[in-house]
Amino acid sequence: MSIDINLTDERPSFVTHLDCSISGETYPADQVHGLSGAGRPLLVRYDLDGIRAAVSREEMTARPAGLWRWRELLPVRHVADVVSLGEVETPLVPIPVSGGPHVLVKDEGRLPTGSFKARGLVMAVAMAKALGIKRIAMPTNGNAGAALAAYASRVGIETIVFCPEDTPEVNVREIAMQGARVWRVNGLIDECGAIVAEGAKQGRWFDFSTLKEPYRIEGKKTMGLELALQLGWRMPDAIFYPTGGGTGLIGMWKSFDELEKLGWIGSKRPRMYAVQAAGCAPIVKAFEDGVEHAERWEGAHTVAAGIRVPKAVGDFLILRAVRESGGRALAVEDADTLAAVADCARQDGLLLCPEGGATLAAYRRARAEGLVSADEEVVLFNCATGLKYPMPEAPNWLDRTQPIEWDRL
Ligand SMILES: *Cc1c(COP(=O)(O)O)cnc(C)c1O
């Protein structure tokens, strides 16, 4: 393989066990797990003292960049189980005009399959391979299914993917092209999830829904690890994250704790802003109501398909992280999201996906409401390449056989 992930079995994982995110009950590592007995996500735990003794912050910084540099903090034990399509370190791109002088976009659109779902799925598929899982099913709004299909095909695992019927055509075709059996379903993502759950109960496949297996969080947490390293082992003042199932927000929050326990960062944390669309904002409603769990959002609709998630299993983990951080959950209108995408593309040359546009729209609102000040350092997450999404028409057409009206060009 020509991808230099530079790994040997001398640098093993330091995973010790898993525990239930609600009851704390522990589960053994190196076994197939879904949700905990309490029906909640499992969190992977590590021997952090062991890691501190084995690798220094400086050594970590000196390694080749990319997701697999974090190997000690990831669950995969053997190099033979590592799968990779070249998970690059994503850049922090300043957007001084459409955002502000201290606004950085972490551009996750540069990852394999064009979205940050690659981070979660590369890890979950590697663990599925290690644990001998042969067939996987998943509900998806598009990007997760594409990443699953790509990584699973690469290691010879069969995949069946269910999409809400209004999933963009390009996503459905990408999933099919990368080797999955993909089905459009006349329902929303949680209704697709019910089909996956029923098939899993019948023993047809393993359920890879968001947070229903423990390892996607571990892949997504590399966003937090990477961010800390890129900023010179310190934290920004605020993070704006487009929140659907919340894997990334939960994962980053977990990674900051791990980094502090390793002594690699201090106790400062960014305020976490969970961004949702006004047409599907269950976490915002729960945040404002002061409750721990969110109710299903009825009639969900938004242009930002990645955050059209009416009900999240990890709702309490998202809300807990947001509250502990001193941040907030914010809803933005689609019109403001699309205006933010257009401004960022025209003024700063960076094409965001709609979900990324939602974080810029939320940042602007937070500035207007005085939640964030102009001199604070802020990181917005653009979670997919804007190229996967429909764009406004560009209808100009030039007939080169006619006289050209040069002043109109
Ligand atoms: C999946 C997705 C999200 C939401 O991510 P979660 O971690 O599941 O909340 C946001 N944006 C895009 C483009 C996505 O594909």
The ligand as a Gaussian input file, in Angstrom:
#p B3LYP/6-31G(d) Opt

LIG

0 1
 C      -23.362000      13.637000       9.380000
 C      -23.148000      15.048000       9.070000
 C      -23.294000      16.029000      10.052000
 C      -23.708000      15.716000      11.462000
 O      -22.686000      15.047000      12.154000
 P      -22.964000      14.313000      13.552000
 O      -21.626000      14.138000      14.158000
 O      -23.659000      13.039000      13.234000
 O      -23.825000      15.219000      14.356000
 C      -23.045000      17.342000       9.686000
 N      -22.681000      17.678000       8.448000
 C      -22.517000      16.752000       7.476000
 C      -22.107000      17.188000       6.113000
 C      -22.741000      15.402000       7.746000
 O      -22.572000      14.494000       6.774000

